[in-house]
Amino acid sequence: MESELDSLEEKIDQFVRLCQQLRSENIQLRQQLAGAASENRHLTEKIGVAASRLEAILAQIPQSEK
């Protein structure tokens, strides 16, 4: 009976450590996701600015006559 309780205690300890590890990993992944989303917004804005500048440059090029 004592060995069964020891075994159960060890399994519970392993479970608790795993839960703590997963919680920590989850926090880290959420932070990475937030960073990636922020970077994505920044890059999307840069693409928009570049597209606007390119459209302005193309509008300045005279159309060739046929």
Backbone as CSV, one residue per row, in Angstrom:
resi,resn,N_x,N_y,N_z,CA_x,CA_y,CA_z,C_x,C_y,C_z
1,MET,0.824,-1.191,0.000,0.000,0.000,0.000,0.875,1.266,0.000
2,GLU,1.933,1.248,0.776,2.839,2.398,0.862,3.496,2.674,-0.489
3,SER,3.904,1.625,-1.184,4.550,1.814,-2.492,3.556,2.357,-3.514
4,GLU,2.304,1.939,-3.418,1.280,2.461,-4.330,1.064,3.956,-4.093
5,LEU,1.063,4.371,-2.835,0.910,5.792,-2.514,2.120,6.593,-2.995
6,ASP,3.298,6.015,-2.824,4.511,6.678,-3.312,4.470,6.841,-4.829
7,SER,4.029,5.801,-5.494,3.932,5.842,-6.952,2.912,6.898,-7.384
8,LEU,1.783,6.920,-6.696,0.746,7.903,-7.014,1.259,9.324,-6.750
9,GLU,1.974,9.506,-5.668,2.533,10.815,-5.351,3.523,11.265,-6.428
10,GLU,4.338,10.358,-6.888,5.297,10.679,-7.945,4.584,11.056,-9.236
11,LYS,3.525,10.330,-9.567,2.762,10.639,-10.776,2.093,12.001,-10.663
12,ILE,1.586,12.316,-9.489,0.968,13.621,-9.278,2.019,14.720,-9.402
13,ASP,3.182,14.499,-8.836,4.276,15.472,-8.951,4.674,15.689,-10.413
14,GLN,4.752,14.614,-11.169,5.079,14.717,-12.590,4.001,15.513,-13.325
15,PHE,2.755,15.234,-12.983,1.631,15.933,-13.608,1.693,17.427,-13.297
16,VAL,1.970,17.772,-12.050,2.059,19.175,-11.644,3.201,19.860,-12.385
17,ARG,4.352,19.204,-12.478,5.489,19.787,-13.211,5.143,19.982,-14.682
18,LEU,4.472,19.014,-15.261,4.074,19.133,-16.665,3.100,20.289,-16.852
19,CYS,2.144,20.435,-15.957,1.189,21.550,-16.050,1.908,22.893,-15.944
20,GLN,2.864,22.996,-15.040,3.623,24.234,-14.891,4.440,24.519,-16.145
21,GLN,5.047,23.483,-16.690,5.840,23.643,-17.910,4.952,24.089,-19.065
22,LEU,3.785,23.468,-19.199,2.882,23.824,-20.285,2.324,25.231,-20.106
23,ARG,2.054,25.616,-18.876,1.571,26.965,-18.614,2.634,27.991,-19.009
24,SER,3.863,27.719,-18.646,4.963,28.615,-18.989,5.138,28.679,-20.508
25,GLU,5.086,27.552,-21.154,5.221,27.506,-22.613,4.074,28.249,-23.282
26,ASN,2.879,28.114,-22.744,1.706,28.794,-23.291,1.866,30.307,-23.198
27,ILE,2.357,30.784,-22.066,2.604,32.220,-21.898,3.620,32.696,-22.923
28,GLN,4.691,31.948,-23.077,5.736,32.307,-24.036,5.179,32.326,-25.462
29,LEU,4.374,31.351,-25.804,3.804,31.302,-27.154,2.829,32.452,-27.396
30,ARG,2.075,32.822,-26.375,1.166,33.964,-26.507,1.956,35.249,-26.737
31,GLN,3.083,35.390,-26.043,3.928,36.565,-26.235,4.516,36.586,-27.645
32,GLN,4.945,35.424,-28.124,5.488,35.346,-29.478,4.413,35.672,-30.504
33,LEU,3.204,35.184,-30.271,2.099,35.448,-31.182,1.768,36.940,-31.212
34,ALA,1.755,37.569,-30.052,1.493,39.009,-29.992,2.584,39.777,-30.737
35,GLY,3.828,39.373,-30.562,4.930,40.014,-31.278,4.809,39.833,-32.779
36,ALA,4.452,38.630,-33.192,4.306,38.360,-34.628,3.138,39.157,-35.209
37,ALA,2.055,39.273,-34.470,0.905,40.046,-34.943,1.275,41.519,-35.068
38,SER,2.030,42.023,-34.124,2.478,43.414,-34.171,3.386,43.641,-35.375
39,GLU,4.320,42.748,-35.591,5.218,42.847,-36.737,4.429,42.760,-38.045
40,ASN,3.420,41.915,-38.081,2.583,41.777,-39.268,1.857,43.094,-39.567
41,ARG,1.316,43.742,-38.529,0.644,45.032,-38.731,1.638,46.073,-39.253
42,HIS,2.821,46.082,-38.676,3.850,47.039,-39.100,4.219,46.821,-40.567
43,LEU,4.429,45.581,-40.947,4.802,45.286,-42.338,3.661,45.593,-43.300
44,THR,2.436,45.345,-42.879,1.276,45.666,-43.714,1.199,47.164,-43.961
45,GLU,1.463,47.950,-42.919,1.485,49.404,-43.078,2.591,49.822,-44.047
46,LYS,3.765,49.228,-43.911,4.866,49.569,-44.807,4.526,49.226,-46.257
47,ILE,3.868,48.108,-46.468,3.466,47.714,-47.826,2.475,48.727,-48.380
48,GLY,1.548,49.171,-47.530,0.577,50.186,-47.969,1.249,51.475,-48.377
49,VAL,2.222,51.921,-47.576,2.961,53.153,-47.893,3.739,52.957,-49.200
50,ALA,4.397,51.838,-49.351,5.172,51.581,-50.570,4.259,51.527,-51.791
51,ALA,3.092,50.915,-51.644,2.158,50.845,-52.773,1.674,52.236,-53.161
52,SER,1.396,53.071,-52.161,0.957,54.443,-52.452,2.054,55.223,-53.167
53,ARG,3.279,55.074,-52.705,4.398,55.780,-53.344,4.587,55.298,-54.784
54,LEU,4.473,53.999,-54.983,4.623,53.446,-56.326,3.517,53.952,-57.245
55,GLU,2.290,54.024,-56.745,1.186,54.544,-57.553,1.433,56.003,-57.921
56,ALA,1.970,56.778,-56.973,2.260,58.185,-57.247,3.346,58.312,-58.316
57,ILE,4.354,57.477,-58.231,5.435,57.502,-59.233,4.893,57.093,-60.598
58,LEU,4.080,56.059,-60.641,3.514,55.613,-61.921,2.594,56.665,-62.519
59,ALA,1.908,57.410,-61.672,1.010,58.463,-62.182,1.800,59.590,-62.823
60,GLN,3.044,59.774,-62.464,3.880,60.838,-63.026,4.486,60.465,-64.379
61,ILE,4.503,59.172,-64.698,5.073,58.723,-65.958,4.054,59.013,-67.069
62,PRO,4.465,59.740,-68.086,3.527,60.047,-69.176,3.137,58.786,-69.945
63,GLN,1.900,58.779,-70.373,1.422,57.656,-71.164,2.021,57.764,-72.566
64,SER,2.465,56.650,-73.104,3.012,56.675,-74.468,1.873,56.734,-75.471
65,GLU,2.088,57.514,-76.539,1.063,57.651,-77.578,1.249,56.541,-78.605
66,LYS,0.137,56.071,-79.100,0.186,54.999,-80.082,-0.061,55.506,-81.468
